[in-house]
Amino acid sequence: HKLQVWRGSEAVGTVYLDLFARKGKFSGPAHFTLRCGTTGTAPGLPQLPVVALVASLPFHSSGPGPLLGLGQVEALHHEWGHALHSLLARTGFQHLAGTRGGPDLVEVPSHLFEHFARCPSVLPLWARHHHTGEPPSPGLVKAALEEKKAFRALEMQNQLLYSLADQFVFGPEMGDLTSLTPQQVFLRALHGVCEQQELFTQLPLVPLTKEETARFLRTDGPCGPVKLPAMNLLTHEHFINYGGGYYSYIFSRMYAAQIWRKHFEADPLNKAAGDTLLSKMLVFGAAKDSAEILNDIAGELDPNVLLDC
């Protein structure tokens, strides 16, 4: 689907929706900026942004369509937050538009929109039972949210581990790697992340036997047993695009929680709150200092707000 986005009589940009799974397609939900917007005055400018919102929802040729769990709904709202950031930024330089800034800022709108996905007053406005067409009952929404909250501490420790691993792998503790083989580099990272996990989380390590270790390392030579951290270092994609900055994921969640609490929690569909989000955050893209943007719209950071939301 192709959507033309308007704000009143003003054209905002274009969104391409590619939401269903197919063979060989990128597997996870994602937002891609196909063309940055700019308010420049050079020939051919200004130009409106074009973004793509991609997911791999199950496709049914017959029936009601994809049946989404709460986690999938949150993921779509997360990516839509990124898309809005790209669509609504108005900057003189296209490489400062929307999500072209640091992760400590660009992840805030995406995490903010996750709050809308799990808001009991917003869900019934669009969520429907696939047979009856009825909105979810308040009891069902409450039960789903309580179930999600039951694992918040575990989820937070996992996020902390990802941040610690990212800091270790891209930090000075890895030492000089020029003379090491790829396997030796991996083992150094593996041991270091295990140490970080034991020091700063309560997550258990996964022990391997000598035989499992030999298969894991793909070696026939002698090797002692190793332990694995509670994450897969080889498939954690955010190592690629964060590069020592994954801590900002939790940091952004704290600011998003404050913005939700301050501007949206009492009335999620309040137009004045939306206008504030646009004028104090989204419109700047990365053309204004991140700290100034966040302090202006959220106030002084209070980490405890995230724990209460």
C-alpha positions as CSV (number, residue, x, y, z in Angstrom):
1,H,0.0,0.0,0.0
2,K,1.1,3.6,-0.7
3,L,-0.2,6.3,1.7
4,Q,-0.1,10.0,1.0
5,V,0.1,11.7,4.4
6,W,-1.5,15.2,4.9
7,R,-1.8,17.6,7.8
8,G,-4.8,19.6,7.0
9,S,-4.2,21.0,3.5
10,E,-0.4,20.5,3.8
11,A,1.2,17.5,2.1
12,V,3.5,15.8,4.7
13,G,5.1,12.9,2.8
14,T,4.6,9.3,1.5
15,V,4.5,6.0,3.4
16,Y,4.9,2.6,1.7
17,L,3.5,-0.3,3.7
18,D,5.0,-3.7,3.1
19,L,3.6,-5.6,6.1
20,F,3.2,-9.3,5.1
21,A,5.7,-12.1,5.0
22,R,7.0,-13.6,1.8
23,K,9.9,-15.9,0.8
24,G,13.3,-14.2,1.1
25,K,12.0,-11.0,2.7
26,F,13.6,-9.2,5.6
27,S,12.1,-10.9,8.6
28,G,11.6,-8.3,11.3
29,P,9.6,-5.1,11.6
30,A,11.5,-2.0,10.4
31,H,11.3,1.5,9.2
32,F,13.4,2.7,6.3
33,T,13.9,6.3,5.0
34,L,13.8,6.1,1.2
35,R,14.1,9.8,0.8
36,C,14.8,12.4,3.4
37,G,12.8,15.6,3.5
38,T,14.3,19.0,3.4
39,T,13.0,22.6,3.4
40,G,16.0,23.8,1.3
41,T,15.6,26.4,-1.4
42,A,18.0,25.0,-4.0
43,P,16.7,23.9,-7.4
44,G,14.4,20.9,-7.0
45,L,13.8,21.7,-3.3
46,P,12.0,21.5,-1.0
47,Q,11.4,17.8,-1.1
48,L,9.0,15.7,0.9
49,P,10.1,12.6,2.8
50,V,9.3,9.1,1.6
51,V,9.5,6.2,4.1
52,A,8.8,2.5,4.1
53,L,7.2,0.6,7.0
54,V,8.1,-3.1,6.7
55,A,7.0,-6.2,8.7
56,S,6.5,-9.9,8.1
57,L,3.0,-10.5,9.4
58,P,1.5,-13.9,8.4
59,F,-0.6,-13.6,5.2
60,H,-3.8,-15.5,4.7
61,S,-5.4,-15.6,1.3
62,S,-8.7,-16.3,2.9
63,G,-10.1,-15.4,6.3
64,P,-9.8,-12.3,8.5
65,G,-6.2,-11.5,7.8
66,P,-3.3,-11.6,10.3
67,L,-4.1,-12.1,14.0
68,L,-1.8,-9.9,16.0
69,G,-0.5,-10.4,19.5
70,L,0.2,-7.4,21.8
71,G,4.0,-7.7,21.1
72,Q,3.4,-7.5,17.3
73,V,1.1,-4.5,17.8
74,E,3.8,-2.7,19.9
75,A,6.4,-3.5,17.3
76,L,4.3,-1.9,14.6
77,H,3.6,1.2,16.7
78,H,7.4,1.4,17.5
79,E,8.2,1.5,13.8
80,W,5.4,4.0,13.1
81,G,6.9,6.3,15.7
82,H,10.1,6.2,13.6
83,A,8.1,6.8,10.4
84,L,6.4,9.9,11.9
85,H,9.7,11.3,13.0
86,S,11.0,11.0,9.4
87,L,7.7,12.4,7.9
88,L,7.2,15.4,10.2
89,A,10.8,16.7,10.5
90,R,11.4,19.9,8.7
91,T,15.1,20.7,8.4
92,G,17.2,22.7,6.0
93,F,19.6,19.7,5.4
94,Q,18.2,16.3,4.5
95,H,20.9,14.5,6.4
96,L,19.6,16.0,9.7
97,A,16.0,15.0,8.9
98,G,14.0,12.7,11.1
99,T,15.9,9.6,12.3
100,R,19.3,10.8,11.0
101,G,20.3,11.8,14.6
102,G,21.9,10.0,17.5
103,P,20.0,6.9,18.9
104,D,19.5,8.6,22.3
105,L,17.0,10.9,20.5
106,V,15.7,9.0,17.6
107,E,14.5,6.0,19.7
108,V,12.3,8.3,21.9
109,P,9.4,8.7,19.4
110,S,9.3,5.0,18.6
111,H,9.2,4.0,22.3
112,L,6.6,6.7,23.0
113,F,4.2,5.2,20.4
114,E,4.5,1.8,22.1
115,H,2.6,3.4,25.0
116,F,-0.4,4.0,22.6
117,A,-0.3,0.4,21.6
118,R,-0.9,-0.8,25.1
119,C,-3.2,2.1,26.3
120,P,-6.6,0.6,27.5
121,S,-8.5,3.6,26.1
122,V,-6.8,3.5,22.7
123,L,-6.8,-0.2,21.9
124,P,-10.7,-0.5,21.6
125,L,-10.7,2.3,19.0
126,W,-9.3,0.0,16.4
127,A,-8.7,-3.5,17.7
128,R,-11.5,-6.0,16.8
129,H,-12.3,-9.7,17.3
130,H,-11.7,-11.5,14.0
131,H,-15.1,-13.2,14.0
132,T,-17.5,-10.9,15.9
133,G,-16.0,-7.5,15.1
134,E,-16.3,-6.6,18.8
135,P,-13.6,-4.5,20.5
136,P,-11.7,-6.2,23.3
137,S,-13.3,-6.1,26.7
138,P,-11.7,-4.0,29.5
139,G,-11.0,-7.3,31.4
140,L,-9.2,-8.8,28.4
141,V,-7.1,-5.7,27.9
142,K,-6.3,-5.6,31.6
143,A,-5.3,-9.3,31.7
144,A,-3.0,-8.9,28.7
145,L,-1.3,-5.9,30.2
146,E,-0.8,-7.5,33.5
147,E,0.7,-10.6,31.8
148,K,3.1,-8.4,30.0
149,K,4.1,-6.6,33.3
150,A,4.8,-9.9,34.9
151,F,8.1,-10.2,33.0
152,R,9.2,-6.6,33.0
153,A,12.1,-7.1,35.3
154,L,13.4,-10.0,33.2
155,E,13.0,-8.0,30.0
156,M,14.9,-5.0,31.6
157,Q,17.8,-7.3,32.6
158,N,18.0,-8.6,29.1
159,Q,18.1,-5.0,27.8
160,L,20.8,-4.2,30.3
161,L,22.8,-7.3,29.1
162,Y,22.5,-6.1,25.5
163,S,23.8,-2.7,26.6
164,L,26.7,-4.2,28.6
165,A,27.7,-6.5,25.7
166,D,27.6,-3.7,23.3
167,Q,29.8,-1.5,25.5
168,F,32.3,-4.4,26.0
169,V,32.6,-5.5,22.4
170,F,33.1,-1.9,21.2
171,G,35.2,-0.8,24.2
172,P,38.9,-0.8,25.2
173,E,38.5,-4.1,27.2
174,M,38.6,-6.1,24.0
175,G,42.2,-5.0,23.6
176,D,44.4,-5.3,20.5
177,L,42.7,-7.7,18.0
178,T,45.1,-7.4,15.1
179,S,46.9,-10.6,15.7
180,L,43.9,-12.7,16.7
181,T,41.9,-15.1,14.5
182,P,38.1,-14.5,14.2
183,Q,37.5,-17.4,16.5
184,Q,39.8,-15.9,19.1
185,V,38.1,-12.5,18.8
186,F,34.7,-14.2,19.3
187,L,35.9,-16.1,22.4
188,R,37.3,-13.0,23.9
189,A,34.0,-11.2,23.4
190,L,32.1,-14.3,24.7
191,H,34.1,-14.5,28.0
192,G,33.9,-10.7,28.5
193,V,30.1,-10.6,28.0
194,C,29.7,-13.6,30.4
195,E,31.7,-11.6,33.0
196,Q,29.5,-8.6,32.5
197,Q,26.4,-10.7,32.8
198,E,27.5,-12.2,36.1
199,L,28.6,-8.8,37.5
200,F,25.5,-6.8,36.7
201,T,22.5,-9.0,36.2
202,Q,20.8,-12.0,37.8
203,L,20.5,-13.8,34.5
204,P,22.0,-17.4,34.6
205,L,24.8,-18.4,32.2
206,V,24.3,-21.5,30.0
207,P,27.0,-24.1,30.7
208,L,28.2,-26.3,27.8
209,T,29.9,-29.7,28.2
210,K,33.2,-30.4,26.5
211,E,31.4,-32.2,23.7
212,E,29.0,-29.3,23.2
213,T,31.8,-26.8,23.4
214,A,33.7,-28.7,20.6
215,R,30.6,-28.6,18.4
216,F,30.0,-25.0,19.3
217,L,33.5,-23.9,18.4
218,R,33.7,-26.3,15.4
219,T,37.0,-27.8,16.5
220,D,38.4,-31.3,16.9
221,G,41.2,-30.2,19.2
222,P,41.2,-30.2,23.0
223,C,39.1,-27.5,24.6
224,G,37.6,-26.9,28.0
225,P,33.9,-26.3,28.7
226,V,32.6,-22.8,28.2
227,K,29.5,-21.0,29.3
228,L,27.3,-18.9,27.1
229,P,25.6,-15.6,28.0
230,A,21.8,-15.2,27.8
231,M,22.1,-13.7,24.4
232,N,23.3,-14.8,21.0
233,L,26.3,-12.6,20.1
234,L,26.3,-13.8,16.4
235,T,22.7,-12.8,15.7
236,H,22.2,-9.6,17.8
237,E,21.7,-7.2,14.8
238,H,21.9,-4.1,16.9
239,F,25.7,-4.6,17.2
240,I,25.8,-3.4,13.6
241,N,23.9,-0.2,13.7
242,Y,24.5,0.9,17.3
243,G,28.2,0.3,17.7
244,G,28.7,1.1,21.4
245,G,25.4,3.1,21.7
246,Y,22.8,0.5,22.6
247,Y,22.6,1.8,26.1
248,S,20.5,4.6,24.6
249,Y,17.7,2.2,24.0
250,I,16.9,2.1,27.7
251,F,17.8,5.8,28.0
252,S,15.2,6.6,25.3
253,R,12.6,4.5,27.0
254,M,13.0,6.6,30.1
255,Y,12.4,9.8,28.2
256,A,9.5,8.3,26.3
257,A,7.8,7.3,29.6
258,Q,8.2,10.9,30.9
259,I,6.7,12.4,27.7
260,W,3.8,9.9,27.9
261,R,3.2,10.7,31.6
262,K,3.4,14.5,31.1
263,H,1.5,15.0,27.9
264,F,-0.5,11.9,26.9
265,E,-1.4,9.6,29.8
266,A,-4.5,11.5,31.0
267,D,-5.8,12.1,27.4
268,P,-3.9,10.0,24.8
269,L,-5.8,11.6,21.8
270,N,-5.4,15.2,23.0
271,K,-4.6,17.3,19.9
272,A,-2.7,19.9,21.9
273,A,-0.4,17.2,23.2
274,G,0.2,16.0,19.7
275,D,1.0,19.5,18.5
276,T,3.5,19.8,21.4
277,L,5.2,16.6,20.3
278,L,5.4,17.9,16.8
279,S,6.6,21.5,17.6
280,K,9.0,20.6,20.4
281,M,10.5,17.3,19.1
282,L,9.6,15.8,15.7
283,V,9.9,18.9,13.6
284,F,13.6,19.4,14.5
285,G,14.9,16.0,13.4
286,A,18.5,16.1,14.4
287,A,19.0,19.8,13.6
288,K,18.8,20.8,17.3
289,D,20.8,19.5,20.2
290,S,19.2,16.3,21.5
291,A,19.5,17.3,25.2
292,E,17.7,20.6,24.5
293,I,14.9,18.8,22.7
294,L,14.4,16.2,25.4
295,N,14.7,18.7,28.3
296,D,12.2,21.0,26.6
297,I,9.5,18.4,26.1
298,A,10.1,16.0,29.0
299,G,11.8,18.0,31.7
300,E,14.6,16.7,33.9
301,L,15.0,13.0,33.6
302,D,13.5,10.8,36.3
303,P,14.3,7.1,35.7
304,N,11.6,6.0,38.2
305,V,8.8,7.1,35.8
306,L,9.7,4.2,33.4
307,L,9.2,1.8,36.3
308,D,5.8,3.1,37.0
309,C,4.4,3.3,33.4
